[in-house]
Amino acid sequence: MALTLAIVSYLLGSIPTGYLLGALAGVDVRKTGSGNIGATNVARTVGKGRGVATLLADAGKGFIPVYVALHLGLA
């Protein structure tokens, strides 16, 4: 079970949320602003709403695996 959670956590963390939200808006955030795919650059180049969505999604990608591990007694 721990190995499965580790693999799913890795895959979840590898989703480039900022890039995807930028692409949905028709902007390649890697080529605008600072070039970073993080929430700050997404907010600057695409808009505050998508920037906040990126921040929340990225935080969730870290929170969810830890929450699941704690509830499964793995941590």
PAFIZA-856458 format. One record per atom (N, C-alpha, C, O): residue number from 1; residue in one letter; atom name; x, y, z. Coordinates in nm, 4 decimals, decimal comma, m for minus. Layout:
N
NUM	a	CA	X	Y	Z $
...
This chain:
75
1	m	N	0,0818	m0,1194	0,0000 $
1	m	CA	0,0000	0,0000	0,0000 $
1	m	C	0,0866	0,1263	0,0000 $
1	m	O	0,0546	0,2236	m0,0683 $
2	a	N	0,1951	0,1249	0,0759 $
2	a	CA	0,2833	0,2412	0,0826 $
2	a	C	0,3476	0,2680	m0,0530 $
2	a	O	0,3615	0,3834	m0,0935 $
3	l	N	0,3866	0,1625	m0,1227 $
3	l	CA	0,4484	0,1790	m0,2540 $
3	l	C	0,3488	0,2395	m0,3532 $
3	l	O	0,3844	0,3275	m0,4315 $
4	t	N	0,2254	0,1924	m0,3494 $
4	t	CA	0,1216	0,2468	m0,4378 $
4	t	C	0,0998	0,3945	m0,4095 $
4	t	O	0,0897	0,4750	m0,5021 $
5	l	N	0,0924	0,4302	m0,2823 $
5	l	CA	0,0732	0,5699	m0,2450 $
5	l	C	0,1917	0,6547	m0,2909 $
5	l	O	0,1731	0,7674	m0,3370 $
6	a	N	0,3128	0,6015	m0,2787 $
6	a	CA	0,4316	0,6746	m0,3228 $
6	a	C	0,4276	0,6994	m0,4734 $
6	a	O	0,4604	0,8087	m0,5196 $
7	i	N	0,3881	0,5994	m0,5485 $
7	i	CA	0,3814	0,6132	m0,6947 $
7	i	C	0,2728	0,7131	m0,7341 $
7	i	O	0,2962	0,8002	m0,8180 $
8	v	N	0,1551	0,7012	m0,6745 $
8	v	CA	0,0453	0,7935	m0,7048 $
8	v	C	0,0843	0,9360	m0,6643 $
8	v	O	0,0536	1,0311	m0,7362 $
9	s	N	0,1507	0,9514	m0,5514 $
9	s	CA	0,1938	1,0834	m0,5057 $
9	s	C	0,2919	1,1450	m0,6040 $
9	s	O	0,2823	1,2636	m0,6355 $
10	y	N	0,3860	1,0655	m0,6524 $
10	y	CA	0,4834	1,1129	m0,7501 $
10	y	C	0,4136	1,1587	m0,8778 $
10	y	O	0,4427	1,2659	m0,9308 $
11	l	N	0,3220	1,0769	m0,9258 $
11	l	CA	0,2502	1,1112	m1,0490 $
11	l	C	0,1640	1,2361	m1,0308 $
11	l	O	0,1563	1,3200	m1,1206 $
12	l	N	0,1002	1,2482	m0,9162 $
12	l	CA	0,0187	1,3659	m0,8871 $
12	l	C	0,1052	1,4916	m0,8843 $
12	l	O	0,0672	1,5955	m0,9383 $
13	g	N	0,2204	1,4813	m0,8216 $
13	g	CA	0,3110	1,5952	m0,8121 $
13	g	C	0,3722	1,6353	m0,9445 $
13	g	O	0,4184	1,7484	m0,9601 $
14	s	N	0,3730	1,5442	m1,0397 $
14	s	CA	0,4356	1,5749	m1,1687 $
14	s	C	0,3432	1,6482	m1,2650 $
14	s	O	0,3850	1,6838	m1,3752 $
15	i	N	0,2201	1,6708	m1,2258 $
15	i	CA	0,1255	1,7434	m1,3118 $
15	i	C	0,1617	1,8928	m1,3089 $
15	i	O	0,1595	1,9541	m1,2021 $
16	p	N	0,1946	1,9517	m1,4235 $
16	p	CA	0,2337	2,0941	m1,4271 $
16	p	C	0,1113	2,1867	m1,4296 $
16	p	O	0,0735	2,2382	m1,5348 $
17	t	N	0,0517	2,2063	m1,3154 $
17	t	CA	m0,0743	2,2802	m1,3067 $
17	t	C	m0,0677	2,4190	m1,3697 $
17	t	O	m0,1560	2,4571	m1,4466 $
18	g	N	0,0358	2,4933	m1,3375 $
18	g	CA	0,0478	2,6286	m1,3918 $
18	g	C	0,0559	2,6290	m1,5430 $
18	g	O	m0,0053	2,7128	m1,6093 $
19	y	N	0,1311	2,5358	m1,5968 $
19	y	CA	0,1426	2,5264	m1,7426 $
19	y	C	0,0070	2,4922	m1,8044 $
19	y	O	m0,0330	2,5518	m1,9044 $
20	l	N	m0,0632	2,3964	m1,7448 $
20	l	CA	m0,1926	2,3551	m1,7987 $
20	l	C	m0,2957	2,4678	m1,7929 $
20	l	O	m0,3693	2,4900	m1,8890 $
21	l	N	m0,3007	2,5379	m1,6814 $
21	l	CA	m0,3972	2,6482	m1,6694 $
21	l	C	m0,3621	2,7625	m1,7635 $
21	l	O	m0,4506	2,8288	m1,8176 $
22	g	N	m0,2333	2,7851	m1,7828 $
22	g	CA	m0,1918	2,8857	m1,8803 $
22	g	C	m0,2292	2,8450	m2,0216 $
22	g	O	m0,2773	2,9268	m2,1000 $
23	a	N	m0,2068	2,7178	m2,0540 $
23	a	CA	m0,2383	2,6676	m2,1878 $
23	a	C	m0,3877	2,6762	m2,2152 $
23	a	O	m0,4285	2,7046	m2,3278 $
24	l	N	m0,4697	2,6519	m2,1136 $
24	l	CA	m0,6141	2,6644	m2,1311 $
24	l	C	m0,6546	2,8080	m2,1642 $
24	l	O	m0,7567	2,8318	m2,2287 $
25	a	N	m0,5725	2,9032	m2,1189 $
25	a	CA	m0,5992	3,0431	m2,1487 $
25	a	C	m0,5309	3,0863	m2,2782 $
25	a	O	m0,5419	3,2019	m2,3191 $
26	g	N	m0,4609	2,9940	m2,3420 $
26	g	CA	m0,3939	3,0256	m2,4674 $
26	g	C	m0,2581	3,0910	m2,4517 $
26	g	O	m0,2082	3,1537	m2,5452 $
27	v	N	m0,1972	3,0770	m2,3336 $
27	v	CA	m0,0674	3,1398	m2,3062 $
27	v	C	0,0311	3,0319	m2,2613 $
27	v	O	m0,0007	2,9482	m2,1768 $
28	d	N	0,1509	3,0353	m2,3192 $
28	d	CA	0,2574	2,9472	m2,2725 $
28	d	C	0,3343	3,0237	m2,1652 $
28	d	O	0,4194	3,1068	m2,1968 $
29	v	N	0,3045	2,9959	m2,0387 $
29	v	CA	0,3638	3,0721	m1,9286 $
29	v	C	0,5147	3,0517	m1,9201 $
29	v	O	0,5838	3,1295	m1,8544 $
30	r	N	0,5663	2,9484	m1,9854 $
30	r	CA	0,7114	2,9259	m1,9856 $
30	r	C	0,7821	3,0289	m2,0727 $
30	r	O	0,9029	3,0490	m2,0594 $
31	k	N	0,7084	3,0938	m2,1612 $
31	k	CA	0,7681	3,1909	m2,2536 $
31	k	C	0,7284	3,3341	m2,2227 $
31	k	O	0,7647	3,4255	m2,2968 $
32	t	N	0,6548	3,3553	m2,1153 $
32	t	CA	0,6135	3,4899	m2,0773 $
32	t	C	0,6514	3,5160	m1,9327 $
32	t	O	0,6739	3,4221	m1,8563 $
33	g	N	0,6584	3,6410	m1,8949 $
33	g	CA	0,6931	3,6767	m1,7576 $
33	g	C	0,8282	3,6212	m1,7184 $
33	g	O	0,9257	3,6364	m1,7920 $
34	s	N	0,8346	3,5573	m1,6036 $
34	s	CA	0,9607	3,5019	m1,5538 $
34	s	C	0,9954	3,3689	m1,6188 $
34	s	O	1,1085	3,3218	m1,6069 $
35	g	N	0,9000	3,3082	m1,6868 $
35	g	CA	0,9237	3,1780	m1,7484 $
35	g	C	0,8963	3,0619	m1,6547 $
35	g	O	0,9079	2,9459	m1,6942 $
36	n	N	0,8603	3,0920	m1,5318 $
36	n	CA	0,8308	2,9889	m1,4331 $
36	n	C	0,6849	2,9464	m1,4475 $
36	n	O	0,6008	3,0270	m1,4873 $
37	i	N	0,6540	2,8205	m1,4155 $
37	i	CA	0,5158	2,7744	m1,4263 $
37	i	C	0,4403	2,7836	m1,2937 $
37	i	O	0,3323	2,7265	m1,2785 $
38	g	N	0,4984	2,8558	m1,1983 $
38	g	CA	0,4365	2,8700	m1,0670 $
38	g	C	0,3226	2,9696	m1,0639 $
38	g	O	0,2947	3,0383	m1,1622 $
39	a	N	0,2578	2,9758	m0,9500 $
39	a	CA	0,1375	3,0567	m0,9326 $
39	a	C	0,1617	3,2052	m0,9559 $
39	a	O	0,0761	3,2724	m1,0135 $
40	t	N	0,2749	3,2580	m0,9131 $
40	t	CA	0,3006	3,4010	m0,9289 $
40	t	C	0,3087	3,4396	m1,0761 $
40	t	O	0,2485	3,5384	m1,1181 $
41	n	N	0,3831	3,3619	m1,1543 $
41	n	CA	0,3940	3,3938	m1,2966 $
41	n	C	0,2618	3,3712	m1,3685 $
41	n	O	0,2278	3,4465	m1,4599 $
42	v	N	0,1876	3,2701	m1,3293 $
42	v	CA	0,0560	3,2471	m1,3903 $
42	v	C	m0,0351	3,3657	m1,3601 $
42	v	O	m0,1070	3,4124	m1,4484 $
43	a	N	m0,0329	3,4146	m1,2367 $
43	a	CA	m0,1161	3,5291	m1,2001 $
43	a	C	m0,0766	3,6537	m1,2795 $
43	a	O	m0,1631	3,7304	m1,3220 $
44	r	N	0,0526	3,6736	m1,2991 $
44	r	CA	0,0997	3,7914	m1,3733 $
44	r	C	0,0620	3,7841	m1,5209 $
44	r	O	0,0219	3,8843	m1,5802 $
45	t	N	0,0749	3,6663	m1,5795 $
45	t	CA	0,0602	3,6557	m1,7243 $
45	t	C	m0,0799	3,6183	m1,7706 $
45	t	O	m0,1200	3,6547	m1,8811 $
46	v	N	m0,1545	3,5467	m1,6882 $
46	v	CA	m0,2856	3,4974	m1,7306 $
46	v	C	m0,3989	3,5609	m1,6500 $
46	v	O	m0,5092	3,5792	m1,7015 $
47	g	N	m0,3722	3,5938	m1,5260 $
47	g	CA	m0,4759	3,6548	m1,4432 $
47	g	C	m0,4735	3,5991	m1,3021 $
47	g	O	m0,4285	3,4870	m1,2780 $
48	k	N	m0,5224	3,6792	m1,2103 $
48	k	CA	m0,5186	3,6409	m1,0687 $
48	k	C	m0,6003	3,5156	m1,0387 $
48	k	O	m0,5610	3,4344	m0,9549 $
49	g	N	m0,7126	3,4997	m1,1063 $
49	g	CA	m0,7967	3,3827	m1,0813 $
49	g	C	m0,7244	3,2531	m1,1111 $
49	g	O	m0,7274	3,1596	m1,0310 $
50	r	N	m0,6598	3,2474	m1,2255 $
50	r	CA	m0,5845	3,1260	m1,2598 $
50	r	C	m0,4604	3,1119	m1,1739 $
50	r	O	m0,4151	3,0003	m1,1485 $
51	g	N	m0,4046	3,2236	m1,1288 $
51	g	CA	m0,2909	3,2186	m1,0372 $
51	g	C	m0,3298	3,1556	m0,9044 $
51	g	O	m0,2577	3,0716	m0,8505 $
52	v	N	m0,4446	3,1972	m0,8524 $
52	v	CA	m0,4947	3,1388	m0,7263 $
52	v	C	m0,5281	2,9910	m0,7464 $
52	v	O	m0,5005	2,9085	m0,6593 $
53	a	N	m0,5869	2,9579	m0,8601 $
53	a	CA	m0,6185	2,8175	m0,8894 $
53	a	C	m0,4912	2,7341	m0,8944 $
53	a	O	m0,4892	2,6210	m0,8457 $
54	t	N	m0,3854	2,7887	m0,9527 $
54	t	CA	m0,2569	2,7181	m0,9576 $
54	t	C	m0,2029	2,6971	m0,8171 $
54	t	O	m0,1573	2,5878	m0,7834 $
55	l	N	m0,2077	2,8004	m0,7357 $
55	l	CA	m0,1599	2,7905	m0,5982 $
55	l	C	m0,2360	2,6830	m0,5204 $
55	l	O	m0,1753	2,6000	m0,4527 $
56	l	N	m0,3675	2,6851	m0,5304 $
56	l	CA	m0,4485	2,5876	m0,4571 $
56	l	C	m0,4258	2,4452	m0,5075 $
56	l	O	m0,4190	2,3510	m0,4286 $
57	a	N	m0,4142	2,4304	m0,6391 $
57	a	CA	m0,3904	2,2974	m0,6959 $
57	a	C	m0,2537	2,2448	m0,6542 $
57	a	O	m0,2402	2,1276	m0,6191 $
58	d	N	m0,1521	2,3310	m0,6579 $
58	d	CA	m0,0180	2,2876	m0,6186 $
58	d	C	m0,0125	2,2527	m0,4696 $
58	d	O	0,0530	2,1560	m0,4306 $
59	a	N	m0,0805	2,3305	m0,3878 $
59	a	CA	m0,0862	2,2999	m0,2449 $
59	a	C	m0,1599	2,1684	m0,2213 $
59	a	O	m0,1201	2,0880	m0,1370 $
60	g	N	m0,2671	2,1476	m0,2962 $
60	g	CA	m0,3436	2,0235	m0,2840 $
60	g	C	m0,2629	1,9019	m0,3241 $
60	g	O	m0,2770	1,7947	m0,2652 $
61	k	N	m0,1773	1,9187	m0,4253 $
61	k	CA	m0,0932	1,8064	m0,4690 $
61	k	C	0,0028	1,7637	m0,3580 $
61	k	O	0,0440	1,6478	m0,3531 $
62	g	N	0,0382	1,8549	m0,2706 $
62	g	CA	0,1227	1,8201	m0,1568 $
62	g	C	0,0421	1,7703	m0,0373 $
62	g	O	0,0850	1,6801	0,0346 $
63	f	N	m0,0742	1,8298	m0,0171 $
63	f	CA	m0,1559	1,7978	0,0994 $
63	f	C	m0,2226	1,6606	0,0895 $
63	f	O	m0,2218	1,5841	0,1859 $
64	i	N	m0,2790	1,6299	m0,0244 $
64	i	CA	m0,3589	1,5077	m0,0397 $
64	i	C	m0,2798	1,3805	m0,0087 $
64	i	O	m0,3294	1,2971	0,0671 $
65	p	N	m0,1597	1,3615	m0,0633 $
65	p	CA	m0,0861	1,2386	m0,0301 $
65	p	C	m0,0522	1,2270	0,1188 $
65	p	O	m0,0564	1,1178	0,1755 $
66	v	N	m0,0188	1,3392	0,1812 $
66	v	CA	0,0131	1,3370	0,3241 $
66	v	C	m0,1111	1,3021	0,4055 $
66	v	O	m0,1043	1,2235	0,5000 $
67	y	N	m0,2229	1,3602	0,3688 $
67	y	CA	m0,3493	1,3339	0,4367 $
67	y	C	m0,3868	1,1850	0,4245 $
67	y	O	m0,4260	1,1221	0,5229 $
68	v	N	m0,3747	1,1307	0,3054 $
68	v	CA	m0,4064	0,9894	0,2836 $
68	v	C	m0,3119	0,9006	0,3622 $
68	v	O	m0,3554	0,8038	0,4245 $
69	a	N	m0,1823	0,9324	0,3603 $
69	a	CA	m0,0839	0,8523	0,4346 $
69	a	C	m0,1137	0,8526	0,5844 $
69	a	O	m0,1037	0,7489	0,6501 $
70	l	N	m0,1496	0,9671	0,6375 $
70	l	CA	m0,1815	0,9760	0,7805 $
70	l	C	m0,3040	0,8919	0,8142 $
70	l	O	m0,3059	0,8234	0,9165 $
71	h	N	m0,4054	0,8963	0,7298 $
71	h	CA	m0,5271	0,8215	0,7568 $
71	h	C	m0,5126	0,6717	0,7341 $
71	h	O	m0,5913	0,5927	0,7863 $
72	l	N	m0,4122	0,6325	0,6565 $
72	l	CA	m0,3844	0,4906	0,6383 $
72	l	C	m0,2856	0,4369	0,7404 $
72	l	O	m0,2536	0,3180	0,7418 $
73	g	N	m0,2369	0,5282	0,8275 $
73	g	CA	m0,1408	0,4873	0,9295 $
73	g	C	m0,0014	0,4631	0,8736 $
73	g	O	0,0762	0,3868	0,9310 $
74	l	N	0,0305	0,5273	0,7627 $
74	l	CA	0,1615	0,5062	0,7002 $
74	l	C	0,2635	0,6106	0,7424 $
74	l	O	0,3814	0,5986	0,7094 $
75	a	N	0,2206	0,7109	0,8136 $
75	a	CA	0,3144	0,8167	0,8554 $
75	a	C	0,3076	0,8366	1,0058 $
75	a	O	0,3788	0,9210	1,0602 $
